[in-house]
Amino acid sequence: MLFTDRADAGHRLAEALQHLEGEEPVVLGLPRGGVPVAFQVALALKAPLDVIVVRKLGVPYQRELGFGAIGEGGVRVISDDIVRRGRLGQADLASVEHAEAAELARQAERFRAGRPRLSLEGRTAIVVDDGIATGATAAAACQVVRAQGAARVVLAVPVAPPDAADRLRTSTDEFVCLSTPFAFSAVGEWYRDFSQTPDDEVVALLAQAAAGPGPERSAPSAETTSPGTETAVGKEVGEVEEEVAIDAAGVRLTGDLQLPAGARAVVMFAHGSGSSRHSPRNRLVAAALNEAGLGTLLFDLLTPAEEAHRSNVFDIGTLADRLTAATGWLRDRTALPIGYFGASTGAAAALWAAATPGADVGAVVSRGGRPDLAEPLLVAVRAPTLLIVGGNDNVVIDLNQQAEAALRCETRIEIIPGATHLFEEHGALQQVADLARDWFLSHLVK
């Protein structure tokens, strides 16, 4: 089943939920992408609409592993088992919860624009998202909704992979899903238009729903949404191409996500010092990966203000934490295998993140990297790692040869004759792209 856009998905989902209209439910959209879908459901069921704002609590040294979630009204859902196995102390729990609580409050205030949260006490709550990859966020939302007093919790989505659907059926009172395709890789491939939902659209939809029914009540059209929101006209079915905002370790990072139709894996790019996601070198490599059927996520590890301070570029621990958090964000959107492509200091961050216990990464490629900046952790890297160095970049060759000796995973070093640190020589960068493509295809694609 292919949806035109989120409004179309909402219309179709509403038809499958008509039996709940008599229960006078409350419809809760998971921001941001779930809200346009939820708006159509609430409209059809003549139900009030709100957002369900939750923040997953991640283990400090392994952010993608959640030990609980928090919601508004002081609701906490904690997995004692993960806390015990992770040997997390009260100081660890308090630190993570404090940071996430601040972001939760910011999002709730932003989206509701001063309106109070709807009470769920004794009500049927329908939690709606635009699709599910792993189901972790949706599951956390359902737990929070139940803790907020909902008598019955229904989770409704247009599309989800079969394994996630099976898990969620057992943790909700009712699970409604229009399509559970076996060949699932990412939510966006089941939409013709999966462009990012901006904050302003969420705010507008909630305000329109709060104003009550009216003759003109319908979702904002493409012409009325925020600038920069593009439709997918001309795209191949299943292709995703969007600018994204990534909530990573307490900051919002901007990125460009590209998933070719039928993508078999996705590679995250960690750029080096003095560069950005707009780097022509990384974009050339990313284009080569896209042509080979691999998705790419190019994003900035630092905010513009942070980039102004040179010391931040060499704070590899912080960069790695953000890469790990961004990996968790991506994992919530797709079940595809994930790889890292790092350049210069970004390569150190990639290796550092790959060394994190339970790291969700299947392969690493370093271009002109500084693996020495992650030297204490190299022995813990498990993902197959390719080190690419320019033949005239003598100092970096030495550093990479030392790293090759320290790494305990499958490792190979490739030296490109005549190339310098930036691989600006004719044909050098294309060799990098070819090597990276072959490495990821052989180690990520099964």
N, C-alpha and C positions, 0 to 999 in steps of 0.2 A: 504494500500500500504506500503510495506516494502522496504527500500533502503539498498543496500549493504554497502555503505559508502557515504561520501560527494561527491566524484567524480561521483558515480553512480547517486546521486540525481541531480547533476549539468547537466549531460547528459540528463536526463529525463526532467528537467526543461527547458533546451535549446530548446527541441523539441516544447514545448508549447509557446515559445517566438519567433519562427521563423518569425512570421508575422511582427516583429519589425525590422528585419534586414535592410529593406529599409529606415528606419528613421535615420540610422547611429547613433545609441545610444551610450551612455557612460555607461558601467557597473560598478556598485559600490558595493563592498562586505563589509558587516559589519564584522569587525574583532572580534574574530579571526575565528570562525567556518564558517562564511559566505563566506570567501575568497576562499576556495577550490571549493565551489559550483559556485561562481561567475566566477572563472577562466574558468570552462568548458562552462559557458554561453557565456563569452566573446570570447572564442575560436570558438564556433559554429557560433556566429553572426558576426565574424570578427570585433569585437568592441574593443576599448581601455578599459583597466581595471584599476581601482583605488580603494582605500578604502574610505569609508565615515566614518570619525572619529567624533563621537559625544559624548558628555558627558551630561547626565541628571543632572539637578540641583534639589537637594532634599531639602525639608523644613528642617531646621537645627534640629528641635526636632522630626522629623518624616521623616527620609531619604528616605523611600520607596515612599513617596508622592512627585512627581515631580512638581515643579512650572515652569519648562521650560527646555530648552536645549541650549547648545552652540555648534558651529561648527567652522571650520577653517575660516579664513578671517574675524574674528570678528563678525560672525553671532550669533545673540541672538534671541531665540524664548521664549517669556515669557507669562505665563497665568496670566493676570491681576486679574482674578477672584480668583485664588488660592492665589495669593499674598495678595489680599485684605482680603479674609477669614482667611488666616493664620496670618494676622496682621504683615507682614514682613516689616521691615524698610530697608532703603537703605544700612545700615551697614550689615544687615543680607544677603542681596542679593550680596553685594560686596564680603563678606567673602567666601561664597559658590562658587561664580563664579571664584574668584581668585584661589582657590584650584583646581577646576576642569579644569580651563584653563591651569594650569601647567601640569596636567596629559594629557590633550588633546595634547598639544605641544610635550610632550615626546613620546606619542604613534605615532603621525604622523611622527615625525623624525625617530623613530625606524623602522616603517614599510616601509617608502618610501626610506630610505637610501640616502637622499640627493636629490631625484628627486622632481620637483615641482608638486603641486596639479593640476590635470586636470581641465580646465575651463568647467563649466556647462552652461554658458550663452547661452540661446536660444536652448539648446539641449534636447533631450529625455534622461532622466536618469532612468536606471533600478537599483533599490536598491535590493540587494539579501542577504538573510540570510539562514542559514541551517534549520530554522524552527522557529515557533513562539509559545510562551507560553501565555503571556498576551498581547504582541504587543506594550508595552510601548516604548521600545528602537526603534523598527522599525518605529513607528509613529513619534518619535522625529527625526529620521534620515530623514524621508520624508519631515518633516517641514523644516529642515536645508537645504536639497537639493533644495527645492523650493525657500528658501530665498537666496540661492547662484546663482539663476538666471535660473534654469532649466525651460524650456517651458512646459515640460510634465514629470510627475513623475509616474513611474510604480514600484510597489512593487511585488517581485516574491519570493516565498518560496516553498519548497517541501511539508510542512505539517503545519497545524495550527488547533486549536480548532474552532468549528463553531462560537462561540460568538465573539472571537477575529477577525475572518475572516469578519464577518458582520460589525464590527466597522471599520476595515481598508478599506473596499470597499468604505466607504463614505468619507474617508480622502485622497484618492489617485485618480489619473486619471484612473488608471487601476490596478487591483489586480489580480495576477495570482498565484493560489495555486493548487498543484496537488492532495492533499488529505485533507479533513476536517473531520476526524473521530469523531464520537459522543463520543466514549469511550476514550477520550484523557486525559492523565495525565502528560506526559513529552515528549519533543521532542525526546530524546534519545531512547525511546522505539520503535520508527519507523525506527531505523537503526540497522543493525547487528553490525556495527563498528561505535561507536560514541566517540572514544577516542579523547582526547583534541587536538586541533590544536595548536602547539607551535608557538611562535613568529617567529622562524627561518623559518618555512614553509610558513608563510604569506610573509615574506621578499623575500623568494626564488620565490614564485609564482608571486609576483608583478614585480620582476626583470625580470623574464622570459617573462611575458606579455609585459613589456616595450621594450624588445629586439626585438619584432616583430615576425611575423610568421616564422616558420622554419620547416624543415622536421621532427625534433624530438620533436616538441613542444607538450607536454602533461603534466599532473600533475605529480609531483614527486611520485614515488612508495613508498610503505612502507619501502623498503630498503634504500631510500635516505632521509627519514625524520629524525628528530632529535631523538637521543637515548631516550628511555623511552616511545615512542609512540607505543602502542601495539595494535594489532588487536583483534577482539572479537571472534576469533576462539574458538569453544567449548562452547560459552555462549548460554544460552537459549534466544530465540527470544524475544526482548523487554527489555532485561536486560541491565542496564547501570552500568559500573564499571570503574571509571576513577579518576586520580589525576587532580585536578583543581586548577586554580589560581584565587583568588577572589579579585577584586578591592574593598576595603572597607575603606571608610573614609580617603582616601589619601594614603593608604599603600596596598601592595599586599600580601595577605595571602594564604598559601598553604593548601589544604584540600583533602580529599578522599570522593568521592560521590559514593554511592551504591544505585541503584534502582532495586529491584527485578522485574521480569516480572509481570506486572499487579499491581504494587505498588499502595496502596490506600492512603498513606500519607507519609510524610518524616519528620524525626526528626533531628534537628541540635544539635550537642553536643558542649557545652561550658565547657572546662576542667578547672580544678583548678590550684592553684599555684604549681609550681614544676613538672607539668605534660605537656603532649602534645597530639596531635592527635594520637600518637602511643601508648598511655596508654593501657596496656593490660586489665585493668578494663573496660574502656569505650568500647574497642573493643569486649569484651565478651558480654556486654549489646547490642552493635550494632548488633552483630551476631544474638542474640535472636530476635531482632526486625526485622531483614532481613528475618529470618525464618518464621516470622508471617506475611510477606507481607508488611512490612513497610520499606521505604527507609531511609537512614541515610547519614548525612554529618558531618564528623569529620574534624575539621580544627583548626588551631592555631590562637588564638586571638592576639598574639604578634609575632613580627619578632624575629629571633634568637638574634639580637643585643639588642632588647628591653628586652628580657627575662633575660639578664645579670644584669639588674638593678631591684632589689627586689621591689622597690617602684611601678614599673609599674604593678606588679601582683595585687596590691591592689587599683589601679586606676579604680574603678568599673565603673565610668562614661564613661571613654574611652573604656573599654571592652564592655560595653553595646552599645555604639555608633557603634562599629565595628560589633557587633552581629546584630544590626538593619540594617546596611548597607549590611552585608552578606545575611540577609533575603531578602532584595530587589534584590540582585544578584540572589538568588535562585528562587525568584518569577518570574524573567524574563525567567527562564528556565523551570518552571513547574507550572501547575495550581493546584497541589495537596495541601491538607491542610498541614500546617506546625506546628510542635511542638518543644519545647526546652527541652533538657536534660542537666542539669547543675550539676557539682560536685564542692564542696568546694566554692572558690571564684567565679568559673564559674556559680554556682547557683545564686549568687547575681547578676551577670551580666545578667543572663537569666530573673530574676524577674524584674530587672531594665528596660530591653528592653521590657518586656511584659507590663510594666506600661506606656510605651510611648503612647500618644494619637494615636488611630488608629492602634495600633500594630497588625501586621498580624500573629498572633500566636493563635493556637486553644487549646493548653494544655501545661502544664509545669510539669516536674518531677525534683525534687532536691534530689541528693544523698549526704548525709553528708554535706549539704550545709551551707553556712553562710548568711542566709537571713537578718541578722542584718545589714549587710553592704549595704543593699538596703532599710533599715527600713523606711525612709521618704516617699518612693514611694509605699510601699506595699498596701496601701488602694486603689491605682489606678489600681492594677492588676485585669484584668477581666477574664483571661484564667483559667480554672479549674487547680488547683495546688495540686500535691502530694508531700509531704515532707517525705523522707525516712531517718531514722537515726539509727545508731547502738546502741543497748541497753547498751553497756558499754562506750558510748561516752557521758558522763554525761553533760559536758559543752555545747556541740552542741545540745543535747536534749533540754536543757533549752532555748537556742536561737531559736530553731525551734518551741517550744511550744509558745513562745512569738510571733513569726511570724504568727503562726496559728491563734492566737487571733486578730492580726492586719489585716490580709487579709480579704477582703470583698467578694471575689469570692468563688466558690465551692472549699473547701479545706479539705484535709485529711492528717493526720500524721500517718506513719507506723513505728513502732519501732521493729527492728529485734533483738530478744534476743541473748545476748552473742557476738554480733558483735562490733568491734571497728571502729575507724574513716575510715579506708581504706577497711573494709569489707573483710579482708584477711582470716578470719576463714572459715573452710570447709562448703561449701554450702551457705554462707552468700551472696556472690555476685550473685549467681544464683537466690536467693530470690529477690534481687534488680531487676534483669533482668525480672523476672516474673511479679513483681508488675508494673514495668514501661511499659512492653508490654501490660498488661491488662488495664492500665490507658489510654494509647494512643489509643488502639483499641476502648475503650468505649467512648472516647471524641473527637477523630479525625475522625474516620471512621463512616460515616453515612449509 
